[in-house]
């Protein structure tokens, strides 16, 4: 059973790392692109979505230290993102955060307290 929990954690971390890489790629491409920047400030929902994506990324990064806490954080960020803009549910790239969160939570579920610190 311990091997399955470890496998779930590492698969969740891998999926989460792909999620982080996806958004970092777009962030770097946006910052280095030559398209003119918009003169309009971001709307409140756009700022909230950016913060929710940041929470999911923080959850993935925390999962390399504490898998359970990182999984809950990533899942909470994804749920906030869905609460802000519900059609995100149909986007597979945003769904990677939910998959990673669930895998990390399942990998930490029922583990002794000492094992949860991995």
TORKOL-4160 file (C-alpha; in steps of 0.2 Angstrom, whole numbers, padded with zeros to 4 digits, m for minus):
118
<pt num="1" X="0000" Y="0000" Z="0000"/>
<pt num="2" X="0014" Y="0012" Z="0004"/>
<pt num="3" X="0021" Y="0010" Z="m0014"/>
<pt num="4" X="0004" Y="0015" Z="m0021"/>
<pt num="5" X="0003" Y="0030" Z="m0011"/>
<pt num="6" X="0021" Y="0035" Z="m0016"/>
<pt num="7" X="0016" Y="0032" Z="m0034"/>
<pt num="8" X="0000" Y="0043" Z="m0033"/>
<pt num="9" X="0011" Y="0057" Z="m0025"/>
<pt num="10" X="0024" Y="0057" Z="m0039"/>
<pt num="11" X="0011" Y="0056" Z="m0053"/>
<pt num="12" X="0002" Y="0070" Z="m0045"/>
<pt num="13" X="0018" Y="0080" Z="m0043"/>
<pt num="14" X="0022" Y="0076" Z="m0062"/>
<pt num="15" X="0005" Y="0082" Z="m0068"/>
<pt num="16" X="0006" Y="0097" Z="m0057"/>
<pt num="17" X="0024" Y="0101" Z="m0064"/>
<pt num="18" X="0016" Y="0100" Z="m0081"/>
<pt num="19" X="0003" Y="0112" Z="m0076"/>
<pt num="20" X="0016" Y="0124" Z="m0069"/>
<pt num="21" X="0027" Y="0123" Z="m0085"/>
<pt num="22" X="0011" Y="0126" Z="m0096"/>
<pt num="23" X="0007" Y="0143" Z="m0087"/>
<pt num="24" X="0025" Y="0148" Z="m0085"/>
<pt num="25" X="0028" Y="0146" Z="m0104"/>
<pt num="26" X="0013" Y="0157" Z="m0107"/>
<pt num="27" X="0019" Y="0170" Z="m0095"/>
<pt num="28" X="0036" Y="0171" Z="m0102"/>
<pt num="29" X="0029" Y="0171" Z="m0120"/>
<pt num="30" X="0018" Y="0186" Z="m0115"/>
<pt num="31" X="0032" Y="0195" Z="m0107"/>
<pt num="32" X="0044" Y="0193" Z="m0121"/>
<pt num="33" X="0031" Y="0195" Z="m0135"/>
<pt num="34" X="0031" Y="0209" Z="m0147"/>
<pt num="35" X="0012" Y="0212" Z="m0147"/>
<pt num="36" X="0007" Y="0229" Z="m0140"/>
<pt num="37" X="0001" Y="0229" Z="m0122"/>
<pt num="38" X="m0017" Y="0234" Z="m0119"/>
<pt num="39" X="m0020" Y="0251" Z="m0112"/>
<pt num="40" X="m0035" Y="0245" Z="m0102"/>
<pt num="41" X="m0032" Y="0239" Z="m0084"/>
<pt num="42" X="m0037" Y="0221" Z="m0079"/>
<pt num="43" X="m0054" Y="0218" Z="m0073"/>
<pt num="44" X="m0058" Y="0212" Z="m0056"/>
<pt num="45" X="m0062" Y="0194" Z="m0062"/>
<pt num="46" X="m0046" Y="0194" Z="m0072"/>
<pt num="47" X="m0036" Y="0198" Z="m0057"/>
<pt num="48" X="m0045" Y="0185" Z="m0047"/>
<pt num="49" X="m0042" Y="0172" Z="m0060"/>
<pt num="50" X="m0023" Y="0176" Z="m0060"/>
<pt num="51" X="m0023" Y="0175" Z="m0041"/>
<pt num="52" X="m0032" Y="0158" Z="m0042"/>
<pt num="53" X="m0019" Y="0151" Z="m0054"/>
<pt num="54" X="m0006" Y="0157" Z="m0042"/>
<pt num="55" X="m0014" Y="0148" Z="m0028"/>
<pt num="56" X="m0014" Y="0132" Z="m0039"/>
<pt num="57" X="0004" Y="0134" Z="m0044"/>
<pt num="58" X="0009" Y="0137" Z="m0025"/>
<pt num="59" X="0000" Y="0121" Z="m0021"/>
<pt num="60" X="0010" Y="0111" Z="m0034"/>
<pt num="61" X="0026" Y="0119" Z="m0027"/>
<pt num="62" X="0021" Y="0115" Z="m0009"/>
<pt num="63" X="0017" Y="0097" Z="m0014"/>
<pt num="64" X="0036" Y="0093" Z="m0016"/>
<pt num="65" X="0038" Y="0097" Z="0002"/>
<pt num="66" X="0021" Y="0091" Z="0009"/>
<pt num="67" X="0010" Y="0082" Z="m0003"/>
<pt num="68" X="m0006" Y="0083" Z="0006"/>
<pt num="69" X="m0006" Y="0101" Z="0010"/>
<pt num="70" X="0000" Y="0105" Z="m0008"/>
<pt num="71" X="m0014" Y="0094" Z="m0015"/>
<pt num="72" X="m0027" Y="0103" Z="m0005"/>
<pt num="73" X="m0020" Y="0120" Z="m0010"/>
<pt num="74" X="m0020" Y="0116" Z="m0028"/>
<pt num="75" X="m0038" Y="0109" Z="m0027"/>
<pt num="76" X="m0044" Y="0125" Z="m0018"/>
<pt num="77" X="m0036" Y="0136" Z="m0031"/>
<pt num="78" X="m0044" Y="0126" Z="m0045"/>
<pt num="79" X="m0061" Y="0127" Z="m0036"/>
<pt num="80" X="m0059" Y="0146" Z="m0034"/>
<pt num="81" X="m0055" Y="0147" Z="m0053"/>
<pt num="82" X="m0070" Y="0137" Z="m0057"/>
<pt num="83" X="m0081" Y="0148" Z="m0046"/>
<pt num="84" X="m0074" Y="0164" Z="m0055"/>
<pt num="85" X="m0076" Y="0157" Z="m0072"/>
<pt num="86" X="m0086" Y="0140" Z="m0073"/>
<pt num="87" X="m0082" Y="0136" Z="m0091"/>
<pt num="88" X="m0064" Y="0133" Z="m0086"/>
<pt num="89" X="m0071" Y="0115" Z="m0081"/>
<pt num="90" X="m0071" Y="0110" Z="m0099"/>
<pt num="91" X="m0053" Y="0116" Z="m0102"/>
<pt num="92" X="m0041" Y="0101" Z="m0100"/>
<pt num="93" X="m0026" Y="0112" Z="m0096"/>
<pt num="94" X="m0034" Y="0120" Z="m0081"/>
<pt num="95" X="m0041" Y="0103" Z="m0076"/>
<pt num="96" X="m0023" Y="0097" Z="m0073"/>
<pt num="97" X="m0023" Y="0106" Z="m0057"/>
<pt num="98" X="m0038" Y="0097" Z="m0051"/>
<pt num="99" X="m0031" Y="0080" Z="m0056"/>
<pt num="100" X="m0014" Y="0084" Z="m0048"/>
<pt num="101" X="m0023" Y="0089" Z="m0032"/>
<pt num="102" X="m0034" Y="0074" Z="m0031"/>
<pt num="103" X="m0019" Y="0062" Z="m0034"/>
<pt num="104" X="m0009" Y="0071" Z="m0021"/>
<pt num="105" X="m0023" Y="0070" Z="m0008"/>
<pt num="106" X="m0026" Y="0052" Z="m0012"/>
<pt num="107" X="m0008" Y="0048" Z="m0010"/>
<pt num="108" X="m0007" Y="0056" Z="0007"/>
<pt num="109" X="m0024" Y="0049" Z="0013"/>
<pt num="110" X="m0022" Y="0037" Z="0027"/>
<pt num="111" X="m0004" Y="0038" Z="0028"/>
<pt num="112" X="0004" Y="0039" Z="0046"/>
<pt num="113" X="0009" Y="0057" Z="0052"/>
<pt num="114" X="0027" Y="0053" Z="0049"/>
<pt num="115" X="0024" Y="0049" Z="0030"/>
<pt num="116" X="0013" Y="0064" Z="0027"/>
<pt num="117" X="0029" Y="0075" Z="0030"/>
<pt num="118" X="0037" Y="0068" Z="0014"/>
